[in-house]
């Protein structure tokens, strides 16, 4: 099917996860897409009433049935499901789906350095390569890299800022520039990909709300709170060593240290500053870049309410 065919009906896989729930919310808010959630037979997850739900065993034959009549499939599966996306792709081709958006939405997995740091990301590259191989079938695809989630990362502490206790952890002095995206902007970017099919077909796109540094985030937090925060400094090399040691000992939370390193570590080749190292697609998607101070203000206000 042609890349400029209109996309109206969308299936979302992984809608009950952290990323999936964000994406689902924005797909439904768009009011221009008909959204169907695909979930396993064993799932007890509940979804908004305006989303159709199909329960399936995830076998290829059942997936084909679920995808028939659909224009696009968006996958937001977690690491254990990255390789499963080949089955989704094959089923989408058989069903005549026009567009497949694989589960990316993180660090720059097109960088060999990133994939070496976080081996589970190698499966993401495999899926992109598989989609390229299948372009002659009529199925188009779009990869979307967004860096870490900025507002979520501030609230959860993933970015290294303890909002409640006004403490910060800076990597290598906090001077590495990296691109990051707010939750709503992620969802809107996916909606824009689906509503601009010709402009986004068969491309790996880079999108971000802001490109910033940890030092700049700290400055914004201190300005908004009117207080000097406590700061701990860490080194990228030490954090990588720690993460790998944790993994080798069976503590899989060590992966988070490696993901952090892949997003803002002082590591040559991670290409985390999308505005410089890659080409931002914000203008292609019709979405402006955001404002760090505004994001920090909204996050802190929500925490006080």
N, C-alpha and C positions, 0 to 999 in steps of 0.2 A: 504494500500500500504506500502511496506517496506521502512524503514527509509533511506536506501541507494540508493533509486531510484533517478535518476538525476532530478534536478530542473532546468527548462529552462524558463518556462512561468510564469510570476509573475503579480498579480493584486495588485495595491496600492490604499488603501482607505484613503482619507484625504490628498491628494497630494497638495492641495492649501494652507494648513496651514503652520505655521512656521517650524514645524518638518517635515511635509510631503514634503515640497519643498526641504528640505535638502536631505531627503531620495531619492526622485525622481531623483535629480541631480546625486547622486552617483550610483543608479541603472542603469541609462542610460550610465554613464561613464564606467561602467564595461565592456560593449560590449559583455558580455556572457549571458545576460538575455534579454528576450523579455518582455517589460514592457507595461502593460495596466493600465490606470488610471480609477478608478471608481468614478463617480461624480453624484450629484443629477440632476434631470431634470431641476430644477430652477437655477442651477449654471451658472454663466457667466465667470467662471475662464477659462483661457487659459493655454495651456501646450506646451512643446516643440514638434516639428513635429515628432520626432522619438519615441514618446509615443502614443500608441493607446488610444482612449478615448471611454468609454461606459457610457452613461447617463441612469440612472435608478431611479425608485421610491423607491428603497431600500426595497421593499417587498421581502419576502423570495423566492417566485417563480421567480421574476425577478433576484434576486441575484444568484439563481441556474443557470439560463441561462447565466449570466455574467461569472460565475465561471467555466462553463463546458469547458473542455480542458485545464484548467489552472493547474499549478503544485503547486503554493503557493499563499497565500494571506497575505499581510502585512497591518496591520491596524495602522494608525497614527491619529486616531480620538481624539478630545479633550474631556474634562470632560463630556460634555453633551451627548457624544456618547459612553461612556465606557460600559454602560449596553446593548446598541444596538449590541455589538459584539457577544452576544449569537445568534442573528439571523444570523450574518455573519458565525459563526461557524457551525450552523445547515445547512446552505446553502452549505458551503464548503464540509461538509460530504456527503450531497446528490449528489453534483457534482463530487465527487471523487478527491478532492484536496488533495495533499500530506502533505503540511506544512502550519500552521497558525502561524503568528507572531503577538501577540496582542500589543496594544498600551501601552507600559511601558515607556522605554527611559527616566527615571527620577530617583527619590530617591528610596531607598530600600523598596519597598512596601511589601516585605516579613517580614518586621519588624512590629510587632503589635504596637510599639511605634510610628512609622512613620504614620501608618494608624489612630491612635488615634489623632495625631497632625493634620493630613490633612484628614478629614473624606471622602472626595471625592475619596481618593485612595482606600478605602475599596472595591469599585466596581472593581478595578484592580485585587485584590486578588480573588474576586468572579469569575472573568473570568479565572484566572489561575486554580482555583479549577474545573471549568466547563470543561476546556480543559483536565485536568487529568482524569475526569470522562469519557471523550469521547475517550480515547486512544485506547479502544478496537474496535473502528469503522474503524481504519486504518489511521485516520488523526493524524499526528504528530504535535508538537508545540515547539516553543522556546520563552521563555521570556528573555528580554535583559534589564538589568538595567545599566545605564551609569552615574548616578549622574547628577549634573547640567552641562549644556553646558559651557565649559570654555571660548572659544574665543568669542562666542555670549554673554555670561554673562559679559565679560569685556567691550565689545563695548556698550551693552545696558544699563549697569549700574546695572544689576540684582545682580551681585556679590558684589556690594557695592563700586565700584571704579569709580570715576568721572574722566575720562581721560582728558577731556578738561580743567578742573580746578585743576587737580592734588590734589584731595581730596579722602580720603578713610574712609570707615566705617568698623571698626573691631568689630566682635562679641567676647565678652569675652576675649579680648586681642589678638584674631586672632590665637590662638594656636591649635584649633581643626583640626585634620587631616581629609581630605575628598577626595574622588575620583571624578574626573571630566573628561569630554570628549570633544574634539574639534568636530566641525560640520562634517568635512570631515571624521574623524575617526568613527563617528556614522554611517554614510552611508556605509563606508567600512566594518564595523563590521556586518551590516545586509547582505551585499553582501556575506561576508564570511560565515555567518550562512547558507545562501541559497546554497552556493557552497560546503559546508561541511555538507550535510544533516545527514549522519550517526553519525558524532561526536557530533552533536548538537541537536539530536532528544529528545523531551520530557524532556527538561531541562530548568531551570531558571539560566541564565548566568549573570555574572558580568564582565563588561568591562570598562576600563578607559584609557584615554591618560596619565594622571598623577594622583598621589596622593600627595596632597600638603596641605598647610595651608594658611589662609589669610595673615598671617605675612610674609610668604615666597613670596606670590604674590606681596605684597607691596614692599618687598626688591628688587624683580626683576624689578618692575616698577621704583623704585627710581634709581636703577643701570642703567637702559636703558635711563632714562630721565636726569640723572645727577642732580636731584633735590630732596630736602626733601619735602615729601608730607604732607599736613595737615591731621590730623587723628582725627576722632570722635570715641569714644568707646561706644558700647551699650551692654546690657545684654540680653541673650537669653530669660530669664523669662519675661523681660519687653516687648520684641518684640512679644512674644507669646500672652501676655495679650493684647497688642495693636491690633494685628491681629484679635483676637477673639472678641474684642470690636467692631471693624470696621464691622465685619461680622454680629454681633448681631444688628447693626444699619442699616443694609442693604447695606453697602459698601463692595461689593464683592472683591475689590482689597485687602482687608485684607488677602485673601488667600495667597497672595505672601509672607507675613511675615511668615506664617505657613510653606509654602513650603521651604523657606530659613532655617527655624529652623530645618526642617526635613533633610536638606542636610548638614548643617555644625553647627548646634546649639550645645551648651553644654548640651546635653540631653542624659542620659544613655539609651542605647538600640537602638539608631537610626542606628547603624551599617553602618556608612557612609564611613569608611575607608575600602574599599573593599579588599585591599591587606592584611589586618590584620583580619578584622571581617568576611570576606567571602573568596572566592577563585576566583582570577582573571582568566578569560578565554582567556586572550590575546594570550597565547601560543596555545590554542586549535584553535583559529580563525586565527592563523598565522600572528598576527598583533603585532608589538613591542610596548612597552610603549613609550610615547613621552617625550618631554623636555619642562619644564615650561619656561625657558628663551627664547627658540626659539618661543614658542607661543606668549609670551609677545612682542618679537621683531617684529613678523609679524603683530600683532594687532596694535601696535603703528605706524609701517611703513605705514599700510593701512590708518590709521587716518590722517597721514601727506600728503598723496598723493591726 
